[in-house]
Amino acid sequence: MERFVVKKIKIGVIGCGNISNAYFNACKKFPILDLAVCSDLDLERARAKADEHGIPRACTTKELLADPEIQIVVNLTVPKAHAEVDLAVLQAGKSVHSEKPLALNRADGAAVLQTASACKLRVGCAPDTFLGGGIQTCVKLINDGWIGRPVAATAFMLCHGHEGWHPAPEFYYQHGGGPMLDMGPYYLTALVALMGPIRRVTAMTRITFPQRLISSQPKAGTWIDVEIPTHVAGVMEFVNGAIGTLVTSFDVWGGVVPRIEVYGTEGSLSVPDPNCFGGPIRILRTGANEWSELPLTHGYSENSRGIGVADMAYALRSGRDHRASGQMALHVLDAMQSFQEASDQGRHVDLKIPCERPAPLPLGLMPGHLDE
């Protein structure tokens, strides 16, 4: 068992909102991570989270960035601050893993990666759900030829928005929000993990409801002006020649479409919800009359947000590439921005930012370990 003893890497977290609980809990699953400090614009909130989760220290962001022992910072700020905070972290000499999206536009995202390269540091980005047992099992099935050569894929994220349940839903209808930037990263990251990078896209978008009425507390009765498209229908051509369809919507009351399906020359594969780590996997192979459900081949099927941070920590130790990479996040951001440009201009848009399909996780890993 000695080979599984790892030297810890100290990490800090900037941003102690609701999503931070998932990261704080997941960090305890990975022995390589030493969660040493957290910060927030509201210092009392950071102190409360530190007390709740047993984090040794809560402090200001300036103090966190000045700590020479912190090697990785997890950026859980609001999306419009992601690029600014990432740059500050890198300039402080630390690698960074950000919540999605990497930035609100490809230019800001590219600036983050350029700074990381100049500083010889790493950038990672959510979502890391594609490292869960559900999608990793599907990656293995595709790699092993269970459905032959992939020729197409479909993905759907359909709901009626956030004003009926979220305490502060305005952001989701302002620039930087919307169904594509909010949920698109889960679906596009999963598709890149399954199919490889995207070559070009086209799309059509619309705003169905110019105003939204908040019915959730504490802002019930308040109207929201909608600034961004709330229904986006996109088509992608992958580098491998396959064609994908992605629909994200805050305008739909419900649907019975699949989350993600991949269609190959020898069968079809039903992929679990990319917003989760596990979920059912079903396959229909050539000659079969019914779908079959398959067991997971990989672990981390429960909520493991933060696995991307742990993978970066292991990569820092070994020198390999980390999987939830900033380059893939920038490719996904490029695709999301290109959907809107394609709709506005009525044409196909070639993606400007390349990426590599992330390496699959090995089989048979010990719990909490991401290297063999």
GUGU-172643 format. One record per residue (C-alpha): residue number from 1; z, x, y. Coordinates in steps of 0.02 Angstrom, whole numbers. Layout:
GUGU-172643
[ronu NUM,[Z,X,Y]]
...
This chain:
GUGU-172643
[ronu 1,[0,0,0]]
[ronu 2,[15,149,117]]
[ronu 3,[-168,140,163]]
[ronu 4,[-135,-28,247]]
[ronu 5,[-7,44,370]]
[ronu 6,[-91,52,540]]
[ronu 7,[-39,125,706]]
[ronu 8,[-19,-15,832]]
[ronu 9,[-121,-33,990]]
[ronu 10,[-30,-102,1141]]
[ronu 11,[-112,-249,1225]]
[ronu 12,[-77,-354,1379]]
[ronu 13,[-129,-531,1425]]
[ronu 14,[-182,-589,1598]]
[ronu 15,[-172,-778,1615]]
[ronu 16,[-36,-884,1534]]
[ronu 17,[-117,-1056,1533]]
[ronu 18,[-132,-1173,1384]]
[ronu 19,[-253,-1065,1284]]
[ronu 20,[-131,-918,1291]]
[ronu 21,[-19,-997,1158]]
[ronu 22,[-157,-981,1028]]
[ronu 23,[-180,-797,1069]]
[ronu 24,[6,-760,1073]]
[ronu 25,[27,-840,902]]
[ronu 26,[-127,-758,826]]
[ronu 27,[-76,-585,884]]
[ronu 28,[72,-596,766]]
[ronu 29,[-49,-607,618]]
[ronu 30,[-126,-436,649]]
[ronu 31,[-13,-284,623]]
[ronu 32,[-124,-174,731]]
[ronu 33,[-86,-276,888]]
[ronu 34,[71,-241,990]]
[ronu 35,[79,-378,1122]]
[ronu 36,[181,-286,1252]]
[ronu 37,[159,-378,1417]]
[ronu 38,[89,-535,1498]]
[ronu 39,[50,-583,1678]]
[ronu 40,[-3,-734,1778]]
[ronu 41,[-30,-783,1959]]
[ronu 42,[127,-888,1930]]
[ronu 43,[253,-756,1879]]
[ronu 44,[379,-886,1822]]
[ronu 45,[251,-957,1701]]
[ronu 46,[222,-782,1632]]
[ronu 47,[409,-758,1610]]
[ronu 48,[422,-925,1521]]
[ronu 49,[283,-878,1400]]
[ronu 50,[362,-708,1370]]
[ronu 51,[527,-791,1326]]
[ronu 52,[441,-921,1215]]
[ronu 53,[340,-795,1116]]
[ronu 54,[455,-644,1115]]
[ronu 55,[344,-537,1226]]
[ronu 56,[444,-388,1291]]
[ronu 57,[389,-398,1473]]
[ronu 58,[314,-515,1602]]
[ronu 59,[250,-442,1765]]
[ronu 60,[118,-452,1900]]
[ronu 61,[-63,-414,1856]]
[ronu 62,[-57,-259,1965]]
[ronu 63,[92,-194,1866]]
[ronu 64,[6,-233,1701]]
[ronu 65,[-151,-139,1751]]
[ronu 66,[-46,11,1804]]
[ronu 67,[40,24,1634]]
[ronu 68,[-34,180,1551]]
[ronu 69,[14,123,1375]]
[ronu 70,[-94,-34,1375]]
[ronu 71,[-262,0,1292]]
[ronu 72,[-335,-177,1281]]
[ronu 73,[-313,-319,1406]]
[ronu 74,[-349,-499,1355]]
[ronu 75,[-422,-595,1503]]
[ronu 76,[-374,-780,1493]]
[ronu 77,[-405,-824,1675]]
[ronu 78,[-517,-967,1731]]
[ronu 79,[-705,-939,1702]]
[ronu 80,[-750,-906,1884]]
[ronu 81,[-627,-759,1882]]
[ronu 82,[-682,-682,1717]]
[ronu 83,[-803,-552,1787]]
[ronu 84,[-689,-502,1931]]
[ronu 85,[-539,-478,1818]]
[ronu 86,[-642,-387,1685]]
[ronu 87,[-702,-263,1817]]
[ronu 88,[-523,-233,1876]]
[ronu 89,[-466,-202,1697]]
[ronu 90,[-607,-79,1663]]
[ronu 91,[-578,12,1827]]
[ronu 92,[-396,30,1774]]
[ronu 93,[-456,125,1620]]
[ronu 94,[-429,-10,1489]]
[ronu 95,[-544,-104,1371]]
[ronu 96,[-552,-292,1395]]
[ronu 97,[-577,-447,1289]]
[ronu 98,[-617,-602,1393]]
[ronu 99,[-613,-787,1360]]
[ronu 100,[-784,-868,1366]]
[ronu 101,[-901,-865,1456]]
[ronu 102,[-916,-681,1499]]
[ronu 103,[-967,-729,1677]]
[ronu 104,[-1049,-873,1768]]
[ronu 105,[-1218,-784,1778]]
[ronu 106,[-1307,-642,1690]]
[ronu 107,[-1301,-526,1842]]
[ronu 108,[-1110,-529,1849]]
[ronu 109,[-1100,-510,1660]]
[ronu 110,[-1218,-362,1664]]
[ronu 111,[-1111,-279,1798]]
[ronu 112,[-961,-291,1682]]
[ronu 113,[-1054,-207,1539]]
[ronu 114,[-1126,-73,1652]]
[ronu 115,[-952,-31,1716]]
[ronu 116,[-885,-23,1538]]
[ronu 117,[-1024,95,1487]]
[ronu 118,[-992,209,1636]]
[ronu 119,[-805,210,1597]]
[ronu 120,[-834,232,1408]]
[ronu 121,[-732,76,1373]]
[ronu 122,[-761,-81,1271]]
[ronu 123,[-793,-262,1319]]
[ronu 124,[-764,-406,1199]]
[ronu 125,[-779,-591,1229]]
[ronu 126,[-736,-758,1150]]
[ronu 127,[-776,-855,1053]]
[ronu 128,[-717,-762,899]]
[ronu 129,[-722,-918,790]]
[ronu 130,[-878,-849,704]]
[ronu 131,[-761,-723,620]]
[ronu 132,[-670,-866,532]]
[ronu 133,[-691,-904,349]]
[ronu 134,[-809,-1050,381]]
[ronu 135,[-950,-963,472]]
[ronu 136,[-924,-796,383]]
[ronu 137,[-951,-886,218]]
[ronu 138,[-1113,-960,288]]
[ronu 139,[-1167,-788,349]]
[ronu 140,[-1144,-722,172]]
[ronu 141,[-1240,-868,95]]
[ronu 142,[-1387,-837,211]]
[ronu 143,[-1381,-648,184]]
[ronu 144,[-1375,-673,-4]]
[ronu 145,[-1529,-785,-1]]
[ronu 146,[-1452,-950,-52]]
[ronu 147,[-1571,-1049,61]]
[ronu 148,[-1713,-924,61]]
[ronu 149,[-1785,-869,227]]
[ronu 150,[-1713,-965,376]]
[ronu 151,[-1849,-1063,466]]
[ronu 152,[-1752,-1180,581]]
[ronu 153,[-1580,-1233,640]]
[ronu 154,[-1504,-1380,732]]
[ronu 155,[-1340,-1389,830]]
[ronu 156,[-1258,-1533,922]]
[ronu 157,[-1104,-1546,1034]]
[ronu 158,[-1091,-1726,1090]]
[ronu 159,[-945,-1808,1181]]
[ronu 160,[-911,-1908,1339]]
[ronu 161,[-827,-1774,1440]]
[ronu 162,[-648,-1737,1489]]
[ronu 163,[-598,-1862,1624]]
[ronu 164,[-517,-1978,1497]]
[ronu 165,[-391,-1852,1430]]
[ronu 166,[-385,-1688,1528]]
[ronu 167,[-251,-1676,1666]]
[ronu 168,[-370,-1583,1784]]
[ronu 169,[-550,-1620,1729]]
[ronu 170,[-639,-1585,1895]]
[ronu 171,[-691,-1408,1844]]
[ronu 172,[-797,-1472,1699]]
[ronu 173,[-915,-1557,1822]]
[ronu 174,[-927,-1415,1949]]
[ronu 175,[-1035,-1259,1951]]
[ronu 176,[-974,-1149,1809]]
[ronu 177,[-930,-1299,1702]]
[ronu 178,[-1035,-1425,1608]]
[ronu 179,[-1063,-1446,1421]]
[ronu 180,[-1171,-1290,1406]]
[ronu 181,[-1055,-1162,1486]]
[ronu 182,[-900,-1248,1417]]
[ronu 183,[-951,-1273,1236]]
[ronu 184,[-1120,-1188,1220]]
[ronu 185,[-1041,-1016,1186]]
[ronu 186,[-966,-1080,1022]]
[ronu 187,[-1132,-1146,958]]
[ronu 188,[-1243,-1006,1022]]
[ronu 189,[-1127,-868,960]]
[ronu 190,[-1122,-949,789]]
[ronu 191,[-1312,-964,786]]
[ronu 192,[-1332,-780,833]]
[ronu 193,[-1210,-733,694]]
[ronu 194,[-1308,-840,570]]
[ronu 195,[-1488,-813,629]]
[ronu 196,[-1490,-659,739]]
[ronu 197,[-1537,-644,924]]
[ronu 198,[-1645,-764,1024]]
[ronu 199,[-1817,-718,1093]]
[ronu 200,[-1854,-862,1213]]
[ronu 201,[-1798,-1038,1258]]
[ronu 202,[-1854,-1197,1342]]
[ronu 203,[-1753,-1350,1389]]
[ronu 204,[-1733,-1513,1484]]
[ronu 205,[-1573,-1562,1575]]
[ronu 206,[-1504,-1711,1671]]
[ronu 207,[-1354,-1783,1762]]
[ronu 208,[-1328,-1958,1691]]
[ronu 209,[-1174,-2009,1791]]
[ronu 210,[-1173,-1936,1969]]
[ronu 211,[-988,-1981,1983]]
[ronu 212,[-849,-1986,1855]]
[ronu 213,[-686,-2086,1865]]
[ronu 214,[-531,-1996,1803]]
[ronu 215,[-426,-2107,1691]]
[ronu 216,[-302,-1974,1632]]
[ronu 217,[-139,-1934,1717]]
[ronu 218,[-90,-1871,1843]]
[ronu 219,[-256,-1902,1935]]
[ronu 220,[-304,-2073,1867]]
[ronu 221,[-415,-2168,1990]]
[ronu 222,[-491,-2012,2069]]
[ronu 223,[-681,-1998,2074]]
[ronu 224,[-769,-1833,2033]]
[ronu 225,[-938,-1786,2106]]
[ronu 226,[-1044,-1711,1967]]
[ronu 227,[-1129,-1549,2021]]
[ronu 228,[-1205,-1487,1858]]
[ronu 229,[-1312,-1556,1715]]
[ronu 230,[-1209,-1651,1589]]
[ronu 231,[-1343,-1668,1456]]
[ronu 232,[-1441,-1514,1401]]
[ronu 233,[-1573,-1517,1264]]
[ronu 234,[-1638,-1344,1222]]
[ronu 235,[-1759,-1263,1101]]
[ronu 236,[-1745,-1081,1047]]
[ronu 237,[-1862,-960,961]]
[ronu 238,[-1761,-827,870]]
[ronu 239,[-1821,-649,852]]
[ronu 240,[-1842,-680,664]]
[ronu 241,[-1967,-820,703]]
[ronu 242,[-1852,-966,662]]
[ronu 243,[-1843,-1113,784]]
[ronu 244,[-1678,-1188,840]]
[ronu 245,[-1628,-1347,931]]
[ronu 246,[-1466,-1361,1031]]
[ronu 247,[-1402,-1517,1120]]
[ronu 248,[-1242,-1512,1222]]
[ronu 249,[-1185,-1669,1312]]
[ronu 250,[-1043,-1749,1409]]
[ronu 251,[-1146,-1909,1419]]
[ronu 252,[-1135,-1971,1239]]
[ronu 253,[-1005,-2092,1173]]
[ronu 254,[-1026,-2034,993]]
[ronu 255,[-1146,-1977,859]]
[ronu 256,[-1163,-1942,673]]
[ronu 257,[-1269,-1785,690]]
[ronu 258,[-1211,-1622,610]]
[ronu 259,[-1123,-1484,708]]
[ronu 260,[-1243,-1350,643]]
[ronu 261,[-1370,-1350,502]]
[ronu 262,[-1483,-1206,449]]
[ronu 263,[-1643,-1243,354]]
[ronu 264,[-1724,-1114,241]]
[ronu 265,[-1875,-1100,128]]
[ronu 266,[-1765,-1138,-24]]
[ronu 267,[-1630,-1252,41]]
[ronu 268,[-1523,-1317,183]]
[ronu 269,[-1348,-1266,238]]
[ronu 270,[-1221,-1373,330]]
[ronu 271,[-1110,-1260,437]]
[ronu 272,[-932,-1304,494]]
[ronu 273,[-883,-1343,674]]
[ronu 274,[-903,-1177,769]]
[ronu 275,[-753,-1222,878]]
[ronu 276,[-645,-1201,722]]
[ronu 277,[-616,-1060,598]]
[ronu 278,[-633,-1155,434]]
[ronu 279,[-707,-1320,382]]
[ronu 280,[-817,-1387,242]]
[ronu 281,[-978,-1300,192]]
[ronu 282,[-1115,-1397,103]]
[ronu 283,[-1280,-1340,30]]
[ronu 284,[-1437,-1426,-36]]
[ronu 285,[-1547,-1310,-136]]
[ronu 286,[-1725,-1330,-198]]
[ronu 287,[-1733,-1456,-341]]
[ronu 288,[-1559,-1529,-310]]
[ronu 289,[-1537,-1714,-274]]
[ronu 290,[-1367,-1703,-190]]
[ronu 291,[-1272,-1589,-73]]
[ronu 292,[-1139,-1477,-149]]
[ronu 293,[-981,-1416,-63]]
[ronu 294,[-944,-1231,-79]]
[ronu 295,[-778,-1137,-68]]
[ronu 296,[-743,-1011,69]]
[ronu 297,[-776,-830,26]]
[ronu 298,[-675,-762,174]]
[ronu 299,[-503,-786,248]]
[ronu 300,[-449,-836,423]]
[ronu 301,[-491,-1019,400]]
[ronu 302,[-342,-1074,507]]
[ronu 303,[-331,-1054,696]]
[ronu 304,[-349,-866,722]]
[ronu 305,[-399,-852,905]]
[ronu 306,[-370,-670,944]]
[ronu 307,[-456,-605,787]]
[ronu 308,[-589,-534,903]]
[ronu 309,[-455,-435,995]]
[ronu 310,[-389,-368,829]]
[ronu 311,[-565,-322,775]]
[ronu 312,[-587,-224,937]]
[ronu 313,[-423,-134,904]]
[ronu 314,[-478,-84,729]]
[ronu 315,[-646,-30,800]]
[ronu 316,[-558,81,928]]
[ronu 317,[-467,164,783]]
[ronu 318,[-620,190,673]]
[ronu 319,[-758,211,803]]
[ronu 320,[-865,70,732]]
[ronu 321,[-939,-71,837]]
[ronu 322,[-828,-222,866]]
[ronu 323,[-903,-388,819]]
[ronu 324,[-860,-509,962]]
[ronu 325,[-951,-392,1081]]
[ronu 326,[-985,-404,1266]]
[ronu 327,[-1169,-373,1229]]
[ronu 328,[-1179,-528,1118]]
[ronu 329,[-1082,-628,1248]]
[ronu 330,[-1205,-573,1382]]
[ronu 331,[-1351,-621,1269]]
[ronu 332,[-1273,-794,1248]]
[ronu 333,[-1246,-807,1436]]
[ronu 334,[-1427,-757,1462]]
[ronu 335,[-1480,-898,1345]]
[ronu 336,[-1372,-1026,1435]]
[ronu 337,[-1439,-977,1606]]
[ronu 338,[-1616,-973,1537]]
[ronu 339,[-1600,-1154,1474]]
[ronu 340,[-1570,-1212,1652]]
[ronu 341,[-1708,-1102,1723]]
[ronu 342,[-1829,-1169,1591]]
[ronu 343,[-1785,-1348,1638]]
[ronu 344,[-1799,-1316,1824]]
[ronu 345,[-1966,-1225,1807]]
[ronu 346,[-2043,-1325,1664]]
[ronu 347,[-2083,-1173,1556]]
[ronu 348,[-2024,-1056,1419]]
[ronu 349,[-1906,-918,1477]]
[ronu 350,[-1897,-751,1386]]
[ronu 351,[-1720,-686,1367]]
[ronu 352,[-1686,-529,1466]]
[ronu 353,[-1531,-467,1374]]
[ronu 354,[-1551,-411,1191]]
[ronu 355,[-1412,-399,1063]]
[ronu 356,[-1387,-359,880]]
[ronu 357,[-1330,-483,750]]
[ronu 358,[-1145,-442,722]]
[ronu 359,[-1097,-359,559]]
[ronu 360,[-1016,-478,433]]
[ronu 361,[-834,-457,385]]
[ronu 362,[-810,-372,216]]
[ronu 363,[-748,-472,67]]
[ronu 364,[-573,-452,0]]
[ronu 365,[-482,-396,158]]
[ronu 366,[-293,-396,156]]
[ronu 367,[-219,-529,271]]
[ronu 368,[-205,-463,448]]
[ronu 369,[-325,-317,415]]
[ronu 370,[-506,-309,470]]
[ronu 371,[-558,-141,396]]
[ronu 372,[-565,-100,211]]
